[in-house]
């Protein structure tokens, strides 16, 4: 198998099918797929996923989650509230902290937004971070692991691949690609 090396100059980088989800833990560094919920995962003390239903929020509460961080845009949140329920109100009813960090396209993939999210990830209680499909969450979480948890880029990418991150270039070239940030 060939390896391609890519240098990065800078890195700035739910809807359940059923309410009976099961978590299958493997080890500390494994991403657990939450069976029964669409695009929902657990990595250590973090639940990461797509837009949750009311039932998913209830389930997360039973798992000890006390904080929800929503990365959906203001428009997405308005549309969801009009069609379903107000997530912030539901979180308050369940005595969960709720934070919205609107990410509306690539223009919002900024160090400031990453820092804002990272500032909410302190402590050892489980936290749920979501967007619409778990895509934004994956990118922001990978960047968090690199910048704040001192993961290597390749290590964060391997976690991301177990969430929703894909690296089509590897598929197209049928080879593993490694990355390295250049010193500033």
C-alpha positions, 0 to 999 in steps of 0.5 A: 500500500502506498502512502501519500503525505500532505502538509497542512499549513493551518488547521481551523478547522440525530432522528431515531429509528427507535427509542431503544438505543443500545451502546456497545462499548469496546475500549476507551479510544473506540467510537461507539455507534448508538444503534437505533439512532441515526448518525449518533455516536459516543466517544469517551464522554461525548455524544455526537450526532445529528438533530435529535428528536424529543425521545433522543433528548430524553434518552441522552438525559438518562445517560447523564448528559447535562449539556446540549451544544447545537451547531445548526444555523439560526435558520435551521433551528427556526425551521426545526422549531416550526416543524417539530419542537423548540429544542432549547425549551425541551432542554430547559424542561429536562434541566439540561444546559443548552448552547447554540453556536450557529455554524452556517457554512464554511464562513463559520468554520473559524478558530473563534467558533472552535474556541467557543465550543471548546470552552463548553467542553470542560468537566467530566459530565457527558455532553451532546454536540449535534448539527443536522447530520453530524457533519459539522460536529465531526469537523469541529470535534476533530479540530477540538481533539487536535487543538485542545487534546493534543491529538495528532492530525492522523489520530483525529482523522481516524476518530472522524472517520468513525463518525461521518468524516470521509477522505475520498482522495484515499478511496480514489487513490486506493492508498492511505494518506497521512497529514502533518501540520507544518510548524508556524 
